[in-house]
Amino acid sequence: MNWREYITTDPTICHGKACITGTRIMVSVILDNLAAGLTVEEILQSYPALTRQAVVAAIAYAAELAGERVVPLPTWQSETMWKPCSPALYPDEIGHSRRATCAKVL
């Protein structure tokens, strides 16, 4: 699956967020729906402009992004507390560096 055939970015559409080509349906919307437990069929019913291949392309796009960027996560310390991870710099969507920090969960 070549997701590049289905996904584009344009600074004048949806603030430059990745969208399904020819629509204003953001990839993040598709992924949010999948994460919320909707089936592909339910998403296709909600967004008639989508195709099954476009949904698969959104998943492939997310998989490639997940392999490219490391997002700092808290490390496990005990059953009741998260150990804070060390702050790290990571690029945001437009290339600026942001500082990631982790909070303790008590």
SERO-4910 file (N, C-alpha, C, O; in steps of 0.05 Angstrom, whole numbers):
BEGIN
 pado doro    nc1    nc2    nc3   cac1   cac2   cac3    cc1    cc2    cc3    oc1    oc2    oc3
  Met    A     17    -24      0      0      0      0     18     25      0     34     28     18
  Asn    A     15     41    -20     29     67    -21     10     89    -11     -6     99    -27
  Trp    A     13     96     14     -6    116     26     -4    143     12    -22    159     13
  Arg    A     19    148     -1     23    174    -14      3    179    -37     -1    202    -46
  Glu    A     -9    157    -47    -29    160    -68    -56    170    -57    -73    178    -72
  Tyr    A    -59    169    -31    -85    175    -18    -84    199      1   -105    210      8
  Ile    A    -60    207      9    -58    227     30    -41    250     20    -19    246      9
  Thr    A    -51    275     25    -36    299     17    -38    319     40    -54    317     58
  Thr    A    -20    339     38    -21    362     56    -21    387     39     -8    388     18
  Asp    A    -36    406     48    -38    432     34    -42    453     55    -62    452     70
  Pro    A    -24    473     57    -27    493     78    -54    508     77    -62    520     97
  Thr    A    -67    508     55    -93    522     53   -117    504     60   -140    514     60
  Ile    A   -112    479     65   -134    460     72   -128    448     99   -107    436    104
  Cys    A   -147    452    117   -145    441    145   -119    448    158   -107    431    172
  His    A   -110    472    154    -85    483    167    -61    465    161    -42    464    177
  Gly    A    -61    452    138    -38    436    130    -37    409    142    -17    395    138
  Lys    A    -57    400    156    -58    373    167    -61    353    144    -72    359    123
  Ala    A    -51    329    149    -54    308    129    -83    301    125    -97    295    144
  Cys    A    -92    301    100   -120    296     92   -120    275     70   -101    271     56
  Ile    A   -143    262     67   -147    244     45   -149    262     20   -164    281     20
  Thr    A   -135    255      0   -133    271    -25   -161    276    -36   -178    258    -38
  Gly    A   -166    302    -43   -191    310    -54   -214    314    -34   -236    320    -42
  Thr    A   -207    312     -8   -227    316     13   -216    334     34   -192    342     33
  Arg    A   -232    341     53   -223    355     77   -224    336    101   -226    345    124
  Ile    A   -223    311     96   -223    291    118   -195    286    127   -178    275    112
  Met    A   -189    294    151   -162    291    162   -156    262    170   -174    248    179
  Val    A   -132    254    165   -123    228    173   -128    223    203   -136    202    211
  Ser    A   -123    244    219   -127    241    248   -156    235    255   -161    221    274
  Val    A   -175    244    239   -203    238    244   -208    208    240   -222    195    256
  Ile    A   -197    198    219   -200    169    213   -188    153    236   -200    134    246
  Leu    A   -164    160    244   -150    145    265   -164    148    292   -166    129    307
  Asp    A   -175    172    298   -190    176    322   -215    158    323   -221    146    343
  Asn    A   -228    155    300   -252    138    298   -244    109    302   -258     94    316
  Leu    A   -223    100    290   -214     73    294   -206     68    323   -213     47    334
  Ala    A   -192     87    335   -184     84    363   -208     83    381   -207     71    403
  Ala    A   -230     96    374   -254     97    390   -270     71    386   -291     67    400
  Gly    A   -261     53    369   -274     28    365   -293     25    342   -306      5    339
  Leu    A   -295     46    325   -312     44    302   -300     25    282   -275     22    280
  Thr    A   -317     11    267   -307     -7    246   -302     10    221   -312     32    219
  Val    A   -288     -2    202   -283     11    177   -310     17    163   -314     38    152
  Glu    A   -328     -2    165   -355      2    152   -369     26    164   -382     41    150
  Glu    A   -368     29    191   -381     52    204   -368     78    195   -382     98    191
  Ile    A   -342     78    192   -328    102    183   -336    109    155   -341    132    148
  Leu    A   -337     88    138   -345     93    110   -374    103    108   -379    119     90
  Gln    A   -391     94    125   -419    104    125   -420    134    134   -435    150    123
  Ser    A   -403    141    154   -402    168    164   -389    187    144   -396    211    143
  Tyr    A   -371    178    128   -356    194    109   -358    182     81   -339    167     73
  Pro    A   -379    187     66   -383    174     40   -361    179     20   -358    164      1
  Ala    A   -346    201     24   -324    207      5   -300    188      9   -283    187     -9
  Leu    A   -300    174     31   -277    156     36   -281    129     22   -303    120     16
  Thr    A   -258    116     17   -258     89      7   -243     72     27   -229     82     44
  Arg    A   -248     46     25   -233     28     43   -203     31     40   -188     30     60
  Gln    A   -194     35     15   -165     39     10   -155     64     24   -132     65     33
  Ala    A   -171     85     26   -163    110     39   -160    105     69   -141    116     82
  Val    A   -177     89     81   -175     82    109   -150     66    114   -135     71    134
  Val    A   -144     47     97   -120     31    100    -95     49     96    -75     45    110
  Ala    A    -97     68     78    -75     87     74    -70    104     99    -47    109    106
  Ala    A    -91    112    113    -88    127    138    -74    110    159    -57    121    173
  Ile    A    -80     85    160    -67     67    179    -37     64    171    -20     64    189
  Ala    A    -32     60    146     -4     57    136     12     83    142     35     81    149
  Tyr    A     -1    106    138     12    132    143     19    133    173     42    141    180
  Ala    A      1    126    190      6    127    219     28    107    227     44    113    244
  Ala    A     28     84    215     49     64    221     76     75    213     96     71    228
  Glu    A     78     88    190    104     99    182    112    121    201    136    123    208
  Leu    A     94    138    209    101    160    228    110    148    255    128    158    267
  Ala    A     96    127    264    103    115    290    131    104    289    145    103    310
  Gly    A    140     95    266    167     84    264    188    105    261    212     99    265
  Glu    A    180    130    255    200    151    250    206    168    274    228    179    277
  Arg    A    186    172    292    189    191    313    185    177    340    165    163    343
  Val    A    203    181    358    200    170    385    187    191    403    196    213    405
  Val    A    165    183    415    151    201    433    158    191    461    153    168    468
  Pro    A    170    209    478    177    201    505    153    192    521    133    205    522
  Leu    A    156    169    534    135    158    551    146    155    579    170    151    583
  Pro    A    128    156    599    138    152    626    147    123    630    137    104    617
  Thr    A    167    119    647    176     92    653    163     82    678    158     98    696
  Trp    A    158     57    680    144     45    703    162     43    727    184     32    725
  Gln    A    154     54    750    170     52    774    158     33    794    172     16    806
  Ser    A    132     35    798    118     17    817     89     14    808     81     25    788
  Glu    A     74      0    824     46     -4    816     29     21    821      8     24    809
  Thr    A     39     40    837     23     63    843     34     89    833     21    110    836
  Met    A     57     89    821     70    115    813     85    112    787     98     91    782
  Trp    A     84    132    771    100    134    747    125    149    753    124    170    766
  Lys    A    148    140    745    173    154    747    174    174    725    170    167    702
  Pro    A    181    199    731    182    218    709    205    212    690    227    204    699
  Cys    A    200    214    664    221    209    645    237    235    642    227    257    649
  Ser    A    260    233    631    276    257    627    265    274    604    256    262    584
  Pro    A    264    300    607    254    316    585    270    312    560    294    308    561
  Ala    A    256    313    538    269    309    512    259    329    492    236    339    495
  Leu    A    274    336    473    265    354    452    256    338    428    269    318    421
  Tyr    A    234    346    417    224    333    393    212    354    375    202    374    384
  Pro    A    212    349    348    201    369    330    171    367    329    159    345    329
  Asp    A    157    390    329    128    390    325    122    389    295    140    385    279
  Glu    A     96    392    289     88    389    261    101    408    242    103    403    218
  Ile    A    110    431    252    122    451    234    152    454    238    164    473    228
  Gly    A    164    435    252    193    434    254    205    449    278    230    448    281
  His    A    189    462    295    200    475    318    205    454    340    190    434    342
  Ser    A    225    458    356    230    440    378    212    445    401    208    468    409
  Arg    A    202    424    413    185    426    436    197    408    458    210    389    452
  Arg    A    192    415    483    202    399    505    180    381    515    158    390    522
  Ala    A    186    355    516    167    335    526    174    329    555    197    325    561
  Thr    A    154    329    572    158    321    600    137    301    608    116    298    594
  Cys    A    142    287    629    123    267    638    116    274    667    132    284    682
  Ala    A     91    269    674     82    275    701     78    250    717     73    228    706
  Lys    A     81    252    743     76    229    760     46    224    763     31    243    764
  Val    A     39    200    764     11    192    770     11    179    797     23    158    800
  Leu    A     -3    191    815     -4    180    842    -30    165    847    -34    154    869
***
